Amino acid sequence: MPITQSAKKAVRGSLRKKAFNDARKKVMKEIIKKVEKIAKTDKKEALKMLPGAFKAIDKAAQKGVIKKNNAARKKSRLSKLTK
């Protein structure tokens, strides 16, 4: 348990940041799964969904939820999957 006031405040802040990061990561993972699932049946529909997936991945990378190279790898694999 944190003892000092600043430590208590840091715990509150880190919990809040974790909630935001978890939400962003969940959105990213969900849209990636949707694109992967649709790509198996309808490539054109998956191509239409690709910009939304790229946006979610870029936002996660920009906010530090995932690293830059991780984002690039995810985008590359999605685009390869839809071709």
PDB file of N, CA, C and O in Angstrom:
ATOM      1  N   MET A   1       0.830  -1.193   0.000  1.00  0.00           N
ATOM      2  CA  MET A   1       0.000   0.000   0.000  1.00  0.00           C
ATOM      3  C   MET A   1       0.878   1.263   0.000  1.00  0.00           C
ATOM      4  O   MET A   1       1.882   1.329   0.709  1.00  0.00           O
ATOM      5  N   PRO A   2       0.488   2.254  -0.799  1.00  0.00           N
ATOM      6  CA  PRO A   2       1.244   3.496  -0.789  1.00  0.00           C
ATOM      7  C   PRO A   2       1.020   4.236   0.534  1.00  0.00           C
ATOM      8  O   PRO A   2      -0.076   4.216   1.095  1.00  0.00           O
ATOM      9  N   ILE A   3       2.051   4.870   1.004  1.00  0.00           N
ATOM     10  CA  ILE A   3       1.975   5.562   2.284  1.00  0.00           C
ATOM     11  C   ILE A   3       1.880   7.065   2.080  1.00  0.00           C
ATOM     12  O   ILE A   3       1.010   7.716   2.658  1.00  0.00           O
ATOM     13  N   THR A   4       2.766   7.618   1.266  1.00  0.00           N
ATOM     14  CA  THR A   4       2.769   9.070   1.088  1.00  0.00           C
ATOM     15  C   THR A   4       1.634   9.514   0.171  1.00  0.00           C
ATOM     16  O   THR A   4       1.098   8.739  -0.621  1.00  0.00           O
ATOM     17  N   GLN A   5       1.294  10.778   0.309  1.00  0.00           N
ATOM     18  CA  GLN A   5       0.205  11.339  -0.495  1.00  0.00           C
ATOM     19  C   GLN A   5       0.520  11.266  -1.990  1.00  0.00           C
ATOM     20  O   GLN A   5      -0.354  10.959  -2.800  1.00  0.00           O
ATOM     21  N   SER A   6       1.768  11.549  -2.348  1.00  0.00           N
ATOM     22  CA  SER A   6       2.129  11.537  -3.762  1.00  0.00           C
ATOM     23  C   SER A   6       2.073  10.116  -4.334  1.00  0.00           C
ATOM     24  O   SER A   6       1.743   9.933  -5.505  1.00  0.00           O
ATOM     25  N   ALA A   7       2.390   9.121  -3.518  1.00  0.00           N
ATOM     26  CA  ALA A   7       2.318   7.734  -3.973  1.00  0.00           C
ATOM     27  C   ALA A   7       0.869   7.323  -4.196  1.00  0.00           C
ATOM     28  O   ALA A   7       0.564   6.605  -5.149  1.00  0.00           O
ATOM     29  N   LYS A   8      -0.019   7.774  -3.325  1.00  0.00           N
ATOM     30  CA  LYS A   8      -1.450   7.483  -3.487  1.00  0.00           C
ATOM     31  C   LYS A   8      -1.974   8.107  -4.776  1.00  0.00           C
ATOM     32  O   LYS A   8      -2.747   7.497  -5.513  1.00  0.00           O
ATOM     33  N   LYS A   9      -1.534   9.334  -5.026  1.00  0.00           N
ATOM     34  CA  LYS A   9      -1.956  10.037  -6.239  1.00  0.00           C
ATOM     35  C   LYS A   9      -1.412   9.329  -7.483  1.00  0.00           C
ATOM     36  O   LYS A   9      -2.106   9.222  -8.494  1.00  0.00           O
ATOM     37  N   ALA A  10      -0.169   8.849  -7.404  1.00  0.00           N
ATOM     38  CA  ALA A  10       0.437   8.135  -8.533  1.00  0.00           C
ATOM     39  C   ALA A  10      -0.331   6.854  -8.843  1.00  0.00           C
ATOM     40  O   ALA A  10      -0.492   6.491 -10.008  1.00  0.00           O
ATOM     41  N   VAL A  11      -0.804   6.169  -7.804  1.00  0.00           N
ATOM     42  CA  VAL A  11      -1.582   4.940  -8.004  1.00  0.00           C
ATOM     43  C   VAL A  11      -2.890   5.263  -8.721  1.00  0.00           C
ATOM     44  O   VAL A  11      -3.294   4.547  -9.636  1.00  0.00           O
ATOM     45  N   ARG A  12      -3.551   6.343  -8.303  1.00  0.00           N
ATOM     46  CA  ARG A  12      -4.804   6.737  -8.964  1.00  0.00           C
ATOM     47  C   ARG A  12      -4.557   7.046 -10.437  1.00  0.00           C
ATOM     48  O   ARG A  12      -5.318   6.628 -11.310  1.00  0.00           O
ATOM     49  N   GLY A  13      -3.481   7.784 -10.698  1.00  0.00           N
ATOM     50  CA  GLY A  13      -3.166   8.140 -12.082  1.00  0.00           C
ATOM     51  C   GLY A  13      -2.828   6.939 -12.931  1.00  0.00           C
ATOM     52  O   GLY A  13      -3.240   6.845 -14.087  1.00  0.00           O
ATOM     53  N   SER A  14      -2.072   6.016 -12.350  1.00  0.00           N
ATOM     54  CA  SER A  14      -1.679   4.833 -13.134  1.00  0.00           C
ATOM     55  C   SER A  14      -2.881   3.945 -13.421  1.00  0.00           C
ATOM     56  O   SER A  14      -2.951   3.331 -14.486  1.00  0.00           O
ATOM     57  N   LEU A  15      -3.826   3.865 -12.493  1.00  0.00           N
ATOM     58  CA  LEU A  15      -5.044   3.071 -12.733  1.00  0.00           C
ATOM     59  C   LEU A  15      -5.876   3.695 -13.856  1.00  0.00           C
ATOM     60  O   LEU A  15      -6.447   2.994 -14.692  1.00  0.00           O
ATOM     61  N   ARG A  16      -5.930   5.028 -13.852  1.00  0.00           N
ATOM     62  CA  ARG A  16      -6.682   5.733 -14.894  1.00  0.00           C
ATOM     63  C   ARG A  16      -6.024   5.517 -16.256  1.00  0.00           C
ATOM     64  O   ARG A  16      -6.709   5.251 -17.243  1.00  0.00           O
ATOM     65  N   LYS A  17      -4.696   5.630 -16.311  1.00  0.00           N
ATOM     66  CA  LYS A  17      -3.974   5.421 -17.561  1.00  0.00           C
ATOM     67  C   LYS A  17      -4.130   3.987 -18.052  1.00  0.00           C
ATOM     68  O   LYS A  17      -4.264   3.747 -19.252  1.00  0.00           O
ATOM     69  N   LYS A  18      -4.111   3.030 -17.118  1.00  0.00           N
ATOM     70  CA  LYS A  18      -4.281   1.619 -17.482  1.00  0.00           C
ATOM     71  C   LYS A  18      -5.645   1.398 -18.117  1.00  0.00           C
ATOM     72  O   LYS A  18      -5.764   0.658 -19.093  1.00  0.00           O
ATOM     73  N   ALA A  19      -6.673   2.033 -17.571  1.00  0.00           N
ATOM     74  CA  ALA A  19      -8.022   1.892 -18.126  1.00  0.00           C
ATOM     75  C   ALA A  19      -8.068   2.412 -19.562  1.00  0.00           C
ATOM     76  O   ALA A  19      -8.640   1.767 -20.440  1.00  0.00           O
ATOM     77  N   PHE A  20      -7.462   3.583 -19.800  1.00  0.00           N
ATOM     78  CA  PHE A  20      -7.446   4.146 -21.148  1.00  0.00           C
ATOM     79  C   PHE A  20      -6.659   3.246 -22.104  1.00  0.00           C
ATOM     80  O   PHE A  20      -7.092   2.990 -23.228  1.00  0.00           O
ATOM     81  N   ASN A  21      -5.501   2.772 -21.643  1.00  0.00           N
ATOM     82  CA  ASN A  21      -4.660   1.920 -22.484  1.00  0.00           C
ATOM     83  C   ASN A  21      -5.348   0.601 -22.804  1.00  0.00           C
ATOM     84  O   ASN A  21      -5.290   0.122 -23.937  1.00  0.00           O
ATOM     85  N   ASP A  22      -6.001   0.015 -21.803  1.00  0.00           N
ATOM     86  CA  ASP A  22      -6.709  -1.249 -22.023  1.00  0.00           C
ATOM     87  C   ASP A  22      -7.845  -1.083 -23.028  1.00  0.00           C
ATOM     88  O   ASP A  22      -8.074  -1.949 -23.871  1.00  0.00           O
ATOM     89  N   ALA A  23      -8.553   0.041 -22.927  1.00  0.00           N
ATOM     90  CA  ALA A  23      -9.653   0.306 -23.859  1.00  0.00           C
ATOM     91  C   ALA A  23      -9.129   0.460 -25.278  1.00  0.00           C
ATOM     92  O   ALA A  23      -9.712  -0.075 -26.221  1.00  0.00           O
ATOM     93  N   ARG A  24      -8.023   1.195 -25.430  1.00  0.00           N
ATOM     94  CA  ARG A  24      -7.457   1.411 -26.759  1.00  0.00           C
ATOM     95  C   ARG A  24      -6.952   0.097 -27.351  1.00  0.00           C
ATOM     96  O   ARG A  24      -7.122  -0.160 -28.543  1.00  0.00           O
ATOM     97  N   LYS A  25      -6.335  -0.725 -26.520  1.00  0.00           N
ATOM     98  CA  LYS A  25      -5.815  -2.003 -26.984  1.00  0.00           C
ATOM     99  C   LYS A  25      -6.966  -2.941 -27.382  1.00  0.00           C
ATOM    100  O   LYS A  25      -6.855  -3.682 -28.358  1.00  0.00           O
ATOM    101  N   LYS A  26      -8.067  -2.905 -26.625  1.00  0.00           N
ATOM    102  CA  LYS A  26      -9.223  -3.747 -26.919  1.00  0.00           C
ATOM    103  C   LYS A  26      -9.844  -3.363 -28.269  1.00  0.00           C
ATOM    104  O   LYS A  26     -10.177  -4.232 -29.075  1.00  0.00           O
ATOM    105  N   VAL A  27      -9.994  -2.068 -28.503  1.00  0.00           N
ATOM    106  CA  VAL A  27     -10.549  -1.592 -29.775  1.00  0.00           C
ATOM    107  C   VAL A  27      -9.668  -2.053 -30.932  1.00  0.00           C
ATOM    108  O   VAL A  27     -10.164  -2.524 -31.955  1.00  0.00           O
ATOM    109  N   MET A  28      -8.365  -1.913 -30.757  1.00  0.00           N
ATOM    110  CA  MET A  28      -7.419  -2.304 -31.798  1.00  0.00           C
ATOM    111  C   MET A  28      -7.524  -3.802 -32.096  1.00  0.00           C
ATOM    112  O   MET A  28      -7.594  -4.208 -33.256  1.00  0.00           O
ATOM    113  N   LYS A  29      -7.534  -4.608 -31.053  1.00  0.00           N
ATOM    114  CA  LYS A  29      -7.580  -6.056 -31.241  1.00  0.00           C
ATOM    115  C   LYS A  29      -8.885  -6.498 -31.892  1.00  0.00           C
ATOM    116  O   LYS A  29      -8.890  -7.387 -32.744  1.00  0.00           O
ATOM    117  N   GLU A  30     -10.001  -5.871 -31.485  1.00  0.00           N
ATOM    118  CA  GLU A  30     -11.298  -6.241 -32.050  1.00  0.00           C
ATOM    119  C   GLU A  30     -11.360  -5.959 -33.547  1.00  0.00           C
ATOM    120  O   GLU A  30     -11.819  -6.802 -34.318  1.00  0.00           O
ATOM    121  N   ILE A  31     -10.906  -4.796 -33.958  1.00  0.00           N
ATOM    122  CA  ILE A  31     -10.981  -4.463 -35.386  1.00  0.00           C
ATOM    123  C   ILE A  31     -10.011  -5.313 -36.198  1.00  0.00           C
ATOM    124  O   ILE A  31     -10.304  -5.652 -37.344  1.00  0.00           O
ATOM    125  N   ILE A  32      -8.865  -5.664 -35.626  1.00  0.00           N
ATOM    126  CA  ILE A  32      -7.926  -6.547 -36.325  1.00  0.00           C
ATOM    127  C   ILE A  32      -8.562  -7.916 -36.534  1.00  0.00           C
ATOM    128  O   ILE A  32      -8.451  -8.500 -37.612  1.00  0.00           O
ATOM    129  N   LYS A  33      -9.225  -8.423 -35.505  1.00  0.00           N
ATOM    130  CA  LYS A  33      -9.882  -9.730 -35.623  1.00  0.00           C
ATOM    131  C   LYS A  33     -10.993  -9.700 -36.660  1.00  0.00           C
ATOM    132  O   LYS A  33     -11.173 -10.658 -37.412  1.00  0.00           O
ATOM    133  N   LYS A  34     -11.749  -8.583 -36.701  1.00  0.00           N
ATOM    134  CA  LYS A  34     -12.817  -8.457 -37.699  1.00  0.00           C
ATOM    135  C   LYS A  34     -12.256  -8.493 -39.109  1.00  0.00           C
ATOM    136  O   LYS A  34     -12.780  -9.190 -39.977  1.00  0.00           O
ATOM    137  N   VAL A  35     -11.188  -7.737 -39.333  1.00  0.00           N
ATOM    138  CA  VAL A  35     -10.573  -7.698 -40.663  1.00  0.00           C
ATOM    139  C   VAL A  35     -10.045  -9.078 -41.043  1.00  0.00           C
ATOM    140  O   VAL A  35     -10.238  -9.524 -42.173  1.00  0.00           O
ATOM    141  N   GLU A  36      -9.381  -9.754 -40.112  1.00  0.00           N
ATOM    142  CA  GLU A  36      -8.845 -11.090 -40.397  1.00  0.00           C
ATOM    143  C   GLU A  36      -9.966 -12.072 -40.739  1.00  0.00           C
ATOM    144  O   GLU A  36      -9.825 -12.889 -41.648  1.00  0.00           O
ATOM    145  N   LYS A  37     -11.068 -11.989 -40.013  1.00  0.00           N
ATOM    146  CA  LYS A  37     -12.190 -12.903 -40.244  1.00  0.00           C
ATOM    147  C   LYS A  37     -12.841 -12.641 -41.601  1.00  0.00           C
ATOM    148  O   LYS A  37     -13.145 -13.579 -42.339  1.00  0.00           O
ATOM    149  N   ILE A  38     -13.054 -11.373 -41.926  1.00  0.00           N
ATOM    150  CA  ILE A  38     -13.703 -11.022 -43.186  1.00  0.00           C
ATOM    151  C   ILE A  38     -12.781 -11.293 -44.368  1.00  0.00           C
ATOM    152  O   ILE A  38     -13.248 -11.616 -45.460  1.00  0.00           O
ATOM    153  N   ALA A  39     -11.472 -11.162 -44.153  1.00  0.00           N
ATOM    154  CA  ALA A  39     -10.511 -11.376 -45.242  1.00  0.00           C
ATOM    155  C   ALA A  39     -10.557 -12.808 -45.756  1.00  0.00           C
ATOM    156  O   ALA A  39     -10.212 -13.067 -46.909  1.00  0.00           O
ATOM    157  N   LYS A  40     -10.978 -13.733 -44.911  1.00  0.00           N
ATOM    158  CA  LYS A  40     -11.071 -15.140 -45.336  1.00  0.00           C
ATOM    159  C   LYS A  40     -12.172 -15.335 -46.371  1.00  0.00           C
ATOM    160  O   LYS A  40     -12.068 -16.202 -47.238  1.00  0.00           O
ATOM    161  N   THR A  41     -13.225 -14.528 -46.278  1.00  0.00           N
ATOM    162  CA  THR A  41     -14.356 -14.708 -47.187  1.00  0.00           C
ATOM    163  C   THR A  41     -14.439 -13.620 -48.264  1.00  0.00           C
ATOM    164  O   THR A  41     -14.627 -13.923 -49.442  1.00  0.00           O
ATOM    165  N   ASP A  42     -14.297 -12.355 -47.856  1.00  0.00           N
ATOM    166  CA  ASP A  42     -14.515 -11.240 -48.785  1.00  0.00           C
ATOM    167  C   ASP A  42     -13.355 -10.242 -48.707  1.00  0.00           C
ATOM    168  O   ASP A  42     -13.296  -9.418 -47.795  1.00  0.00           O
ATOM    169  N   LYS A  43     -12.453 -10.326 -49.655  1.00  0.00           N
ATOM    170  CA  LYS A  43     -11.251  -9.482 -49.648  1.00  0.00           C
ATOM    171  C   LYS A  43     -11.589  -8.000 -49.859  1.00  0.00           C
ATOM    172  O   LYS A  43     -10.943  -7.130 -49.274  1.00  0.00           O
ATOM    173  N   LYS A  44     -12.591  -7.711 -50.686  1.00  0.00           N
ATOM    174  CA  LYS A  44     -12.931  -6.315 -50.964  1.00  0.00           C
ATOM    175  C   LYS A  44     -13.501  -5.624 -49.727  1.00  0.00           C
ATOM    176  O   LYS A  44     -13.195  -4.462 -49.459  1.00  0.00           O
ATOM    177  N   GLU A  45     -14.320  -6.341 -48.987  1.00  0.00           N
ATOM    178  CA  GLU A  45     -14.884  -5.780 -47.757  1.00  0.00           C
ATOM    179  C   GLU A  45     -13.781  -5.557 -46.723  1.00  0.00           C
ATOM    180  O   GLU A  45     -13.799  -4.570 -45.987  1.00  0.00           O
ATOM    181  N   ALA A  46     -12.828  -6.477 -46.675  1.00  0.00           N
ATOM    182  CA  ALA A  46     -11.696  -6.331 -45.747  1.00  0.00           C
ATOM    183  C   ALA A  46     -10.850  -5.117 -46.128  1.00  0.00           C
ATOM    184  O   ALA A  46     -10.346  -4.413 -45.254  1.00  0.00           O
ATOM    185  N   LEU A  47     -10.696  -4.874 -47.423  1.00  0.00           N
ATOM    186  CA  LEU A  47      -9.941  -3.694 -47.885  1.00  0.00           C
ATOM    187  C   LEU A  47     -10.617  -2.400 -47.439  1.00  0.00           C
ATOM    188  O   LEU A  47      -9.942  -1.421 -47.123  1.00  0.00           O
ATOM    189  N   LYS A  48     -11.962  -2.396 -47.415  1.00  0.00           N
ATOM    190  CA  LYS A  48     -12.697  -1.215 -46.983  1.00  0.00           C
ATOM    191  C   LYS A  48     -12.505  -0.960 -45.488  1.00  0.00           C
ATOM    192  O   LYS A  48     -12.519   0.188 -45.042  1.00  0.00           O
ATOM    193  N   MET A  49     -12.326  -2.034 -44.718  1.00  0.00           N
ATOM    194  CA  MET A  49     -12.169  -1.905 -43.272  1.00  0.00           C
ATOM    195  C   MET A  49     -10.726  -1.591 -42.866  1.00  0.00           C
ATOM    196  O   MET A  49     -10.465  -1.214 -41.723  1.00  0.00           O
ATOM    197  N   LEU A  50      -9.803  -1.746 -43.798  1.00  0.00           N
ATOM    198  CA  LEU A  50      -8.379  -1.581 -43.503  1.00  0.00           C
ATOM    199  C   LEU A  50      -8.014  -0.196 -42.952  1.00  0.00           C
ATOM    200  O   LEU A  50      -7.246  -0.124 -41.993  1.00  0.00           O
ATOM    201  N   PRO A  51      -8.530   0.902 -43.512  1.00  0.00           N
ATOM    202  CA  PRO A  51      -8.170   2.214 -42.954  1.00  0.00           C
ATOM    203  C   PRO A  51      -8.570   2.378 -41.483  1.00  0.00           C
ATOM    204  O   PRO A  51      -7.849   3.001 -40.704  1.00  0.00           O
ATOM    205  N   GLY A  52      -9.708   1.822 -41.118  1.00  0.00           N
ATOM    206  CA  GLY A  52     -10.131   1.897 -39.719  1.00  0.00           C
ATOM    207  C   GLY A  52      -9.197   1.129 -38.808  1.00  0.00           C
ATOM    208  O   GLY A  52      -8.892   1.564 -37.697  1.00  0.00           O
ATOM    209  N   ALA A  53      -8.744  -0.027 -39.292  1.00  0.00           N
ATOM    210  CA  ALA A  53      -7.801  -0.830 -38.515  1.00  0.00           C
ATOM    211  C   ALA A  53      -6.466  -0.102 -38.394  1.00  0.00           C
ATOM    212  O   ALA A  53      -5.858  -0.080 -37.324  1.00  0.00           O
ATOM    213  N   PHE A  54      -6.015   0.490 -39.495  1.00  0.00           N
ATOM    214  CA  PHE A  54      -4.749   1.227 -39.468  1.00  0.00           C
ATOM    215  C   PHE A  54      -4.838   2.404 -38.496  1.00  0.00           C
ATOM    216  O   PHE A  54      -3.880   2.700 -37.782  1.00  0.00           O
ATOM    217  N   LYS A  55      -5.982   3.065 -38.474  1.00  0.00           N
ATOM    218  CA  LYS A  55      -6.167   4.197 -37.575  1.00  0.00           C
ATOM    219  C   LYS A  55      -6.065   3.747 -36.119  1.00  0.00           C
ATOM    220  O   LYS A  55      -5.409   4.400 -35.308  1.00  0.00           O
ATOM    221  N   ALA A  56      -6.715   2.631 -35.792  1.00  0.00           N
ATOM    222  CA  ALA A  56      -6.682   2.121 -34.419  1.00  0.00           C
ATOM    223  C   ALA A  56      -5.265   1.711 -34.027  1.00  0.00           C
ATOM    224  O   ALA A  56      -4.825   1.966 -32.906  1.00  0.00           O
ATOM    225  N   ILE A  57      -4.561   1.078 -34.952  1.00  0.00           N
ATOM    226  CA  ILE A  57      -3.184   0.646 -34.680  1.00  0.00           C
ATOM    227  C   ILE A  57      -2.274   1.863 -34.496  1.00  0.00           C
ATOM    228  O   ILE A  57      -1.453   1.895 -33.579  1.00  0.00           O
ATOM    229  N   ASP A  58      -2.422   2.861 -35.369  1.00  0.00           N
ATOM    230  CA  ASP A  58      -1.601   4.069 -35.279  1.00  0.00           C
ATOM    231  C   ASP A  58      -1.847   4.829 -33.976  1.00  0.00           C
ATOM    232  O   ASP A  58      -0.911   5.336 -33.359  1.00  0.00           O
ATOM    233  N   LYS A  59      -3.107   4.902 -33.567  1.00  0.00           N
ATOM    234  CA  LYS A  59      -3.440   5.584 -32.320  1.00  0.00           C
ATOM    235  C   LYS A  59      -2.796   4.873 -31.140  1.00  0.00           C
ATOM    236  O   LYS A  59      -2.259   5.516 -30.239  1.00  0.00           O
ATOM    237  N   ALA A  60      -2.851   3.537 -31.148  1.00  0.00           N
ATOM    238  CA  ALA A  60      -2.258   2.766 -30.057  1.00  0.00           C
ATOM    239  C   ALA A  60      -0.750   2.984 -30.009  1.00  0.00           C
ATOM    240  O   ALA A  60      -0.173   3.096 -28.927  1.00  0.00           O
ATOM    241  N   ALA A  61      -0.117   3.044 -31.165  1.00  0.00           N
ATOM    242  CA  ALA A  61       1.325   3.265 -31.212  1.00  0.00           C
ATOM    243  C   ALA A  61       1.665   4.690 -30.763  1.00  0.00           C
ATOM    244  O   ALA A  61       2.642   4.909 -30.047  1.00  0.00           O
ATOM    245  N   GLN A  62       0.857   5.638 -31.188  1.00  0.00           N
ATOM    246  CA  GLN A  62       1.095   7.033 -30.850  1.00  0.00           C
ATOM    247  C   GLN A  62       0.979   7.269 -29.343  1.00  0.00           C
ATOM    248  O   GLN A  62       1.730   8.063 -28.775  1.00  0.00           O
ATOM    249  N   LYS A  63       0.053   6.589 -28.710  1.00  0.00           N
ATOM    250  CA  LYS A  63      -0.168   6.758 -27.280  1.00  0.00           C
ATOM    251  C   LYS A  63       0.739   5.878 -26.431  1.00  0.00           C
ATOM    252  O   LYS A  63       0.707   5.954 -25.203  1.00  0.00           O
ATOM    253  N   GLY A  64       1.548   5.042 -27.081  1.00  0.00           N
ATOM    254  CA  GLY A  64       2.492   4.227 -26.332  1.00  0.00           C
ATOM    255  C   GLY A  64       1.936   2.916 -25.835  1.00  0.00           C
ATOM    256  O   GLY A  64       2.566   2.252 -25.012  1.00  0.00           O
ATOM    257  N   VAL A  65       0.766   2.523 -26.316  1.00  0.00           N
ATOM    258  CA  VAL A  65       0.180   1.248 -25.903  1.00  0.00           C
ATOM    259  C   VAL A  65       0.962   0.094 -26.527  1.00  0.00           C
ATOM    260  O   VAL A  65       1.216  -0.922 -25.880  1.00  0.00           O
ATOM    261  N   ILE A  66       1.337   0.268 -27.792  1.00  0.00           N
ATOM    262  CA  ILE A  66       2.223  -0.691 -28.458  1.00  0.00           C
ATOM    263  C   ILE A  66       3.391   0.096 -29.041  1.00  0.00           C
ATOM    264  O   ILE A  66       3.327   1.318 -29.178  1.00  0.00           O
ATOM    265  N   LYS A  67       4.444  -0.613 -29.377  1.00  0.00           N
ATOM    266  CA  LYS A  67       5.626   0.068 -29.913  1.00  0.00           C
ATOM    267  C   LYS A  67       5.480   0.309 -31.410  1.00  0.00           C
ATOM    268  O   LYS A  67       4.641  -0.297 -32.076  1.00  0.00           O
ATOM    269  N   LYS A  68       6.304   1.197 -31.914  1.00  0.00           N
ATOM    270  CA  LYS A  68       6.240   1.623 -33.316  1.00  0.00           C
ATOM    271  C   LYS A  68       6.415   0.453 -34.284  1.00  0.00           C
ATOM    272  O   LYS A  68       5.660   0.322 -35.248  1.00  0.00           O
ATOM    273  N   ASN A  69       7.407  -0.392 -34.027  1.00  0.00           N
ATOM    274  CA  ASN A  69       7.658  -1.526 -34.918  1.00  0.00           C
ATOM    275  C   ASN A  69       6.556  -2.578 -34.825  1.00  0.00           C
ATOM    276  O   ASN A  69       6.240  -3.243 -35.812  1.00  0.00           O
ATOM    277  N   ASN A  70       5.978  -2.724 -33.645  1.00  0.00           N
ATOM    278  CA  ASN A  70       4.854  -3.642 -33.462  1.00  0.00           C
ATOM    279  C   ASN A  70       3.683  -3.175 -34.334  1.00  0.00           C
ATOM    280  O   ASN A  70       3.030  -3.985 -34.992  1.00  0.00           O
ATOM    281  N   ALA A  71       3.426  -1.872 -34.333  1.00  0.00           N
ATOM    282  CA  ALA A  71       2.353  -1.312 -35.156  1.00  0.00           C
ATOM    283  C   ALA A  71       2.643  -1.540 -36.634  1.00  0.00           C
ATOM    284  O   ALA A  71       1.750  -1.922 -37.391  1.00  0.00           O
ATOM    285  N   ALA A  72       3.876  -1.311 -37.044  1.00  0.00           N
ATOM    286  CA  ALA A  72       4.241  -1.492 -38.447  1.00  0.00           C
ATOM    287  C   ALA A  72       4.057  -2.952 -38.862  1.00  0.00           C
ATOM    288  O   ALA A  72       3.586  -3.238 -39.963  1.00  0.00           O
ATOM    289  N   ARG A  73       4.429  -3.864 -37.976  1.00  0.00           N
ATOM    290  CA  ARG A  73       4.283  -5.292 -38.277  1.00  0.00           C
ATOM    291  C   ARG A  73       2.812  -5.679 -38.413  1.00  0.00           C
ATOM    292  O   ARG A  73       2.444  -6.414 -39.329  1.00  0.00           O
ATOM    293  N   LYS A  74       1.974  -5.187 -37.504  1.00  0.00           N
ATOM    294  CA  LYS A  74       0.547  -5.493 -37.567  1.00  0.00           C
ATOM    295  C   LYS A  74      -0.072  -4.964 -38.861  1.00  0.00           C
ATOM    296  O   LYS A  74      -0.854  -5.659 -39.510  1.00  0.00           O
ATOM    297  N   LYS A  75       0.283  -3.729 -39.232  1.00  0.00           N
ATOM    298  CA  LYS A  75      -0.251  -3.129 -40.450  1.00  0.00           C
ATOM    299  C   LYS A  75       0.206  -3.893 -41.679  1.00  0.00           C
ATOM    300  O   LYS A  75      -0.574  -4.114 -42.605  1.00  0.00           O
ATOM    301  N   SER A  76       1.465  -4.295 -41.688  1.00  0.00           N
ATOM    302  CA  SER A  76       2.007  -5.034 -42.815  1.00  0.00           C
ATOM    303  C   SER A  76       1.300  -6.371 -42.986  1.00  0.00           C
ATOM    304  O   SER A  76       0.949  -6.756 -44.102  1.00  0.00           O
ATOM    305  N   ARG A  77       1.095  -7.068 -41.891  1.00  0.00           N
ATOM    306  CA  ARG A  77       0.449  -8.378 -41.969  1.00  0.00           C
ATOM    307  C   ARG A  77      -1.008  -8.255 -42.396  1.00  0.00           C
ATOM    308  O   ARG A  77      -1.513  -9.098 -43.137  1.00  0.00           O
ATOM    309  N   LEU A  78      -1.688  -7.201 -41.927  1.00  0.00           N
ATOM    310  CA  LEU A  78      -3.087  -7.004 -42.344  1.00  0.00           C
ATOM    311  C   LEU A  78      -3.176  -6.698 -43.835  1.00  0.00           C
ATOM    312  O   LEU A  78      -4.031  -7.238 -44.536  1.00  0.00           O
ATOM    313  N   SER A  79      -2.292  -5.835 -44.312  1.00  0.00           N
ATOM    314  CA  SER A  79      -2.352  -5.478 -45.726  1.00  0.00           C
ATOM    315  C   SER A  79      -1.995  -6.677 -46.604  1.00  0.00           C
ATOM    316  O   SER A  79      -2.563  -6.859 -47.681  1.00  0.00           O
ATOM    317  N   LYS A  80      -1.070  -7.475 -46.146  1.00  0.00           N
ATOM    318  CA  LYS A  80      -0.696  -8.687 -46.890  1.00  0.00           C
ATOM    319  C   LYS A  80      -1.859  -9.668 -46.918  1.00  0.00           C
ATOM    320  O   LYS A  80      -2.075 -10.357 -47.915  1.00  0.00           O
ATOM    321  N   LEU A  81      -2.605  -9.728 -45.825  1.00  0.00           N
ATOM    322  CA  LEU A  81      -3.734 -10.651 -45.719  1.00  0.00           C
ATOM    323  C   LEU A  81      -4.878 -10.272 -46.662  1.00  0.00           C
ATOM    324  O   LEU A  81      -5.594 -11.145 -47.153  1.00  0.00           O
ATOM    325  N   THR A  82      -5.050  -8.974 -46.913  1.00  0.00           N
ATOM    326  CA  THR A  82      -6.171  -8.522 -47.730  1.00  0.00           C
ATOM    327  C   THR A  82      -5.853  -8.514 -49.228  1.00  0.00           C
ATOM    328  O   THR A  82      -6.745  -8.271 -50.040  1.00  0.00           O
ATOM    329  N   LYS A  83      -4.612  -8.772 -49.602  1.00  0.00           N
ATOM    330  CA  LYS A  83      -4.259  -8.783 -51.034  1.00  0.00           C
ATOM    331  C   LYS A  83      -4.520 -10.136 -51.647  1.00  0.00           C
ATOM    332  O   LYS A  83      -4.283 -10.330 -52.839  1.00  0.00           O
TER     333      LYS A  83
END
